[in-house]
Amino acid sequence: MIRIRHLRWWIVALICCGTVLNYLARNSLGVLAPQLKGELGITTQQYSYVVGTFQAAYTIMQPVCGFVVDRIGLQLGFALFAAAWSFANMAHALAGGWLGLAFFRSLLGMSEAAAIPSGMKAIAEWFPARERSVATGWFNAGTSLGAMIAPPIVIFVSLAASWRVAFIVTGAVGLIWAVAWYLLYRSPERHRAITPEERAMIAADRPVTPARRATAREIVFTARFWSIAIPRFLAEPAWQTFSFWIPLYLASERGMDIKQIALFAWLPFLAADLGSVFGGYLSPFLMRRGLRLIPSRVAGMALGAVLMIAPGCIGLAASPYLAIALFCVGGFAHQMISVMINTLSADIFAPEEVGTANGFVGQAGWFGGLLFSLAIGQLADRIGYAPLFACLSLFDLIGAAILIAMMRKLRLPERKDI
């Protein structure tokens, strides 16, 4: 058997590819929203309900998916969920109105909820603590890369064929990845291509395995869970807004047509990719300058919260291009925050618990995103988008303050680098 040096980074690349395809499928709806509203006669309020069904299903299923993956393992669990979300996205082509879209969207949300808990569990298994934020940064870049490539790809297919074919194409590619994951992924203990040196390095950094795996109830009732769940609840509305509402905002308030949206709507997600990678490397940079592990994560999250002031000022932008630039700063900042919060879940929970814990943290975040999307649906046509974008800045600043306050009081597991 051929041994592969630094195999853990190839594992991250594989996870990142899956995340790209996950978000390509997820963002197809947002890209096609202006077209679907016209062809299917969907109102802004009905569109918010379609988005809400995805978010509700995703919110409910994140801890369930994390629990399933913890129990049956990443190799099989992630592959099954990837195949499920691929078929669900392809089924969108059958929709004849907003109710049909809402039904298929809920199926997509139920299955796509496995992506982040599974990715974080893989990182907890494969990476020492000092490298986790970097690995999470690259893995998290897949979320924004998928969102970035969605506008040009989806609009190209919809113009060349139809919006129905666009849903089929963006779903079908996920099936290829599901097979690849099942064939290629193993844990470090079982992977035949890992070098003995890398296996020993990973094993040496793993925390002491708990006598028993914590139950879901025990995880939820810990202060360390709420220390990251509350900031995630406050941060996630920004990403949901960027993912589902930017094309509709550019069409309704900035007068862009579908071709202009294809040219510009991907830019905030390119910036988000850069924010993911920058956030990943920021923590080791700060550690080399004296900060310990947890404070370096908190500092990165606080910096991202300050930068999130930019999208709150979109209502003041005189041109659509300045608005897009402010969205870009927001995408960069949000993904910094996301990297830090997701990495903290792997820092403060044992690898055997990360899938479940991260699922519940994600559930808290998506509940916040769901509430805010419904608020946009109710208020955008009445008061405009500007006050709603301003709220996003405030949410992240409050979340950073809460994270700082709670982390200072936590009693964390015994780890010399924490």
RAKA-V529409 format. One record per backbone hydrogen bond with DSSP energy under -1.0 kcal/mol. CO is the residue of the C=O (numbers start at 1). NH is the residue of the N-H. Records with the same first field share a line. If there is no record, write none. Layout:
CO: NH / NH
This chain:
6: 9
7: 11
8: 12
9: 13
10: 14
11: 15
12: 16
13: 17
14: 18
15: 19
16: 20
17: 21
18: 22
19: 23
20: 24
21: 25
22: 26
23: 27
27: 31
28: 32
32: 36
33: 37
34: 38
35: 39
36: 40
43: 47
44: 48
45: 49
46: 50
47: 51
48: 52
49: 53
50: 54
51: 55
52: 56
53: 57
54: 58
55: 59
56: 60
57: 61
58: 62
61: 65
62: 66
63: 67
64: 68
65: 69
66: 70
67: 71
68: 72
69: 73
73: 77
74: 78
76: 80
77: 81
78: 82
79: 83
80: 84
81: 85
82: 86
83: 87
84: 88
85: 89
86: 90
87: 91
89: 92
90: 93
91: 94
92: 95
97: 101
98: 102
99: 103
100: 104
101: 105
102: 106
103: 107
104: 108
105: 109
106: 110
107: 111
108: 112
109: 113
111: 114
112: 115
114: 118
115: 119
116: 120
117: 121
118: 122
119: 123
120: 124
121: 125
122: 126
123: 127
128: 131
131: 135
132: 136
133: 137
134: 138
135: 139
136: 140
137: 141
139: 142
140: 143
141: 145
142: 146
143: 147
144: 148
145: 149
149: 153
150: 154
151: 155
152: 156
153: 157
154: 158
155: 159
156: 160
157: 161
162: 166
163: 167
164: 168
165: 169
166: 170
167: 171
168: 172
169: 173
171: 174
172: 175
173: 177
174: 178
175: 179
176: 180
177: 181
178: 182
179: 183
180: 184
181: 185
187: 191
193: 4
195: 199
196: 200
197: 201
198: 202
199: 203
200: 204
215: 219
216: 220
217: 221
219: 222
222: 226
223: 227
225: 228 / 229
226: 230
228: 232
229: 233
230: 234
231: 235
232: 236
235: 238
236: 240
237: 241
238: 242
239: 243
240: 244
241: 245
245: 249
246: 250
247: 251
248: 252
249: 253
250: 256
257: 261
258: 262
259: 263
260: 264
261: 265
264: 267
266: 270
267: 271
268: 272
269: 273
270: 274
271: 275
272: 276
273: 277
274: 278
275: 279
276: 280
277: 281
278: 282
279: 283
281: 285
282: 286
283: 287
284: 288
286: 291
287: 290
292: 296
293: 297
294: 298
295: 299
296: 300
297: 301
298: 302
299: 303
300: 304
301: 305
302: 306
303: 307
304: 308
306: 309
307: 310
310: 313
311: 314
313: 316
314: 317
319: 323
320: 324
321: 325
322: 326
323: 327
324: 328
325: 329
326: 330
327: 331
328: 332
329: 333
330: 334
331: 335
332: 336
333: 337
334: 338
335: 339
336: 340
337: 341
338: 342
339: 343
340: 344
341: 345
343: 347
344: 348
350: 353 / 354
353: 357
354: 358
355: 359
356: 360
357: 361
358: 362
359: 363
360: 364
361: 365
362: 366
363: 367
364: 368
365: 369
366: 370
367: 371
368: 372
369: 373
370: 374
371: 375
372: 376
373: 377
374: 378
375: 379
376: 380
379: 382 / 383
380: 384
385: 389
386: 390
387: 391
389: 393
390: 394
391: 395
392: 396
393: 397
394: 398
395: 399
396: 400
397: 401
398: 402
399: 403
400: 404
401: 405
402: 406
403: 407
404: 408
415: 418
417: 293
